[in-house]
Amino acid sequence: MPGPDKTTVETRLEGLFLLLFNKERKSCEAKIHTAAKGHRMIITIKENGIVRDETRFSQKKLLSLHPISIFVSEGENKKPTGSSVTAKPRFKKILDLEGKEFYNRPLDIRPGFYGASINLNNGVLEETEIVNCAFRVKETLFAALKKLMRSGPITEAEWEAFKKRALKEDPDSIKPLAPFASDAKATVSLKKGQKLWITSGKKRVPLFDPIEPGKNYEIIFDYTDTKKPSSIRDCLGFANHCEAMRRKKGEPVYCIFYPEIKPDPDGTVTSTPSGLCLSARIDPEG
């Protein structure tokens, strides 16, 4: 248990964010894809594991709150003590749309897609859950994937046969991805006399009561579909990010997919059966 003069605050970002980490300025901006249909934000604050606050925000409301800021202050001031965001080496595992797996160059953002953001002023960035079985799949294959999986999970043999046919027509249509993190978090330690604020707008209007030393906290920003993705047609989160980038003519829109595989006769599974798609795209370099 933390002492009365110390606390740890872990901020988790889950969902359709574009995370821009600026090493020189020691700050981080999580852009929110407010052009993605059917999305909403749930901000949850847990105090020693117990939910203290939980609030839902529509995309329209997020636009009015821009920017949301998370920062540490001294005393009663609502001004940041200074930027201090750093990243652990493992943060490099966070998926990078501009990296070697995808477009291999810096991409500009098209206007009108990321209408809100979260500014992180303090904390140590790192990845959360690591995904080991994802494939980069061109969006043009999703109609066929939907048909293949219309009855639910498929066998390993069915998936391998599908890949073989697709790769014969287009060798770049399906590629395995190296293990990567689906989401990120930032951890802050508060000492006596400090407070952590979550505010909105340039005037820094508090969204919640400030967090003070004495207990451990978890802040979860969950920006995902209003309904949990349950089928191939819902697996377009990553595509939302690709569509928001200035791509060259003819460059593909990518989706990330990992099939739900039926267990083998002995009960083992060769792929993670927990879901069909990953909706987050996080970019570690701004």
N, C-alpha and C positions, 0 to 999 in steps of 0.2 A: 504493500500500500504506500502511496506517496505521502510525504510529510506535509505539514501545513504550509510550507514555504516553497513547494515544488510541485510541478505537474507536467505531464506529457500530453500533448494534443496531436492526434494523428488525423490528417485530412486526406480522405480518399476521393478520387475522381473516377467515376465509373460511367461509361457510356460514350456518347457521340461528342467527344472533345478533340480539339486540335491543340496540343500542348506545345507552347513555344518557350523554350528555356534560354535565357540570355545569360551566358556565363560572365560576361564583363560587368553587366549591371547587377548581377546577383538577384535577378527577379524572374518570375515565370508568369506567363499569361495563358490561361486555358480558354481558348475560343469556343463558343457554344454554337453549334450548327442549327440556328433557328429557322432554317429553310427546310429542314427535314420534317416531313408530314408525320403526324401522330405521335410526337414526342412531348414529354413534359419532364420537369425537374422535381425531384423530391430531395429536400435537404433534411437530414436527420442528425441530431446531436445526442450522443450517448454520454452519460456521466457515470463512470465506473461500471460500464456495461449496461446501464439502464437508460432507456430512451427518455430524454428530458424535453426535447422539442422535435416535432416532425411537421414540415410544412410543404405543401405542393404548390408549384408555380407553373402556370401555363407559359407557352412561348411568348404570348403577348405580354404577360407580366414580366418575363425575363428581359424583354426589350426595354421596359420602363425602368428596370433596376440597374441597367448597364452603367458603369461596370460594378460588379460585385467585388469587394476587396476583402482579403484576409490578411491581417497584419497584427504585429505586437506593438504595444505602446507602453510608456512609462507613466505611472500615476494615473491621473484623471484625464490626461490628454488623449484625444482621438487622432493623434498623428503618429505615423510609423516611426519606430526608433531608427530605422534605416534598413536597406535591403540586405538580406543575408542568405538568400537561397543558394544552396549548393546541391550537387548530385553525387550519389554513390556510384562507383564503377558499374554496378549492376544495372544502373539506369540505361545503359547502352542497349540493353535487351528490349527496350520499348520500341515498338514497331515504328518504322520511319518510311512514310510514303515516298520520300525522295531518295531512299537508299537503294542498294544494289538489287533488292528484291523487286523493285517496281520501276521508277522512271529515271533513276541514275542522274538526276540534276535538280537544282532548286526550282521550285514551282511557285508561281504567283497565285494569290487567291483572287478569284473572281468576286466582284462586289455583289452584295445582297444575300450572301449565304451565312456568314457568321455575324449575327446582329448583336450578340451579347458576349460577355467574357467574365472570367474570374481572375483577378490579379492576386497572385501569391507573393507576399513581400518577405516572408520568413519561412525557413524550414529546410529539411534535407530530403531531396527527392530520391525515390527508388521505385522499383517495379513491385507489383503485387503478384497475382497468380501467373505462372508460366504455362503457356500453351505449347504442347509438343506434337500435335498431330494435325496442324492446319495445312490447307492447300490454297494456293492462289488460283482462283478459277475465273475465267472470263465470263462476263455477264451473259454473253450469247448462249452459254451452255445451261443456263438455269431452267429454261423451259423443259429441256430433256431431263435434267436432274429432278425436277418436280414430278415428271411422269414416272421416273425410275422409283422414286420414294413415295408414291401415292399411297402405298399400303403400309408405310411405316419404315422401320429400320431395314437395311439391306444387309446382305452377306458380304464378307470380304471379297469373295469371288465376283459378285455382281459389281462391286465398286471397281475392282481391277479391270474387269471387262469394259466397263464404261470408260475408264481412263484410257485404255488401249485404243478404243475406237476414236475418242476425242483427239488423242495425241497423233494418231495417224493422219487425221484431217488438218490439224494445226498443232505443231510441236510446242507452241508457246501457250496453249490453252489451259493447261493444268500444270502447276509446279509446286512441289512441297516447299514449305517455308521453314527456315531455321527456327528453333524454339524462341518464343518471344513472350513478353508480358502483355496482357490484355488491358490492364489498368495501371494507374500510378497512385502514389501517396506521398505526402509531405509531412514530416514529423518535426514538431517544435517543442522545445523544453522551456517552460516559463519559470521564472524565479520571483521571489517576493517583490511586490511593487509593480509587477508587469500584468498586463491584460491582453488577451487576444480578442480581436473584434471581427465581426462579419458585418460589413456595411454595404450600402448601395449608393450609386451616384457619386458625382464629384464632391458633393457636400458630406459624404460619408455618413449617411443616415443608418443607424444600427438596425439590422434585421432581427437580431436576437440579443439577449442580455450578454454582456462580455463574459469571457471565460477567465477565471482567476486561479492562482495556485491553490492546491489542496486536494484535488481529485484528478484522475486521469480521464481524458475525453477522446471521443472519436466523432469526427464530422464527416458525413458521407454525402457527397453530391452525386446523385443518381440521375443521369439524364438519358433516358431510354424510351422505348416505345411504351405507349399507354397499355398495350397488351404484350405479354411476354412472347417473344418470337417462338413459334412452334412448327414452322414449316419452311420449305425452300423459298416460298414467295416472300417471306419476311427477312431473308438474309441479305439485306441491301445496305446495312449500316456503313460498311467500308466504301461501297459504291457512292454513297452520299458525299463522302469526302473527295473521292476522285472527280466527281461531277463539279465540285466547287473549285477545282484547280484549273488553271489555264494549261490545257494539254495541247500538244501539237495535233494537227489534222491527222486523223486515222489512228491515234493512240487509244488503246482500249480503256474502258472503265472496268476496274477490277473489283471482284468480290472475294471475300475470304470464307472458306467453307470447310467444315470437317464433318464427315458423314457419321451418322449414328449406326454403328455396326451391330448386327445381331451377335449374341454370345456364341462362342464355339460350343460344340457338344459337351465339352468338359466344364463349361460355365465361364471360361475366361473370355475377355474381349481384347481386341487388338487396337481399338481406338476409343477415345473418351466418349462415353454415351450420354454426357450431361446436357448436350444441346446440339443445335444444328448450325449456329452461326455466331460470329463475334461482331458486335456492333461498334466497338471502340476503335478509333484511330488516333494515336498519340505520336506527335512528332517532337523529338527531344531537342532539336536545334532550331533556333529562331534566326 
